[in-house]
């Protein structure tokens, strides 16, 4: 067992020994979801005031609305969420490369078969050059798709990893 796995097991023992919230309902109590980046420097519950059972938290590289759309549809259509809070952040790795760079790294480190598979899938890594523009574009993407009802309130934010502050963009 790796050190990470040992930590998971130990933390589970500690957490479950006093856990008393197994009664919470499946749908989020406050009927919203937060889409944010997978960056390890973001603690969504603490940074955005989310208590257990309040909201869905969707995390992916760059807080991409396109990448999260499947989960957003499930959250809204099957579990009743009515608001989306999209939060990207300063210092995001998605600001540091382009698709060509990612494709090149895959070719170099994983080889030609992996590179061919990546190309056949046509994967877009959804990197972006400007943070606030990316927030606005993702909010517009969600507002313009027919897969998110017009009644859903959508806002876009930037979390500052340097200060812990979250600032509304749109």
Protein Blocks (a to p, Z undefined) as FASTA:
>chain_A
ZZklmmmmmmmmmmmmmgcklmpcfbafklpacdddfbfkbcfklmnopaehkaccddde
hiiaklmmmmmmmmmmmnopabdcddddehiaklmbcfklmmmmmmmmnojklmmmmmmn
opaehiafbfklmmmmmmmmmmmpckbcfklccddddddfknopacdfZZ
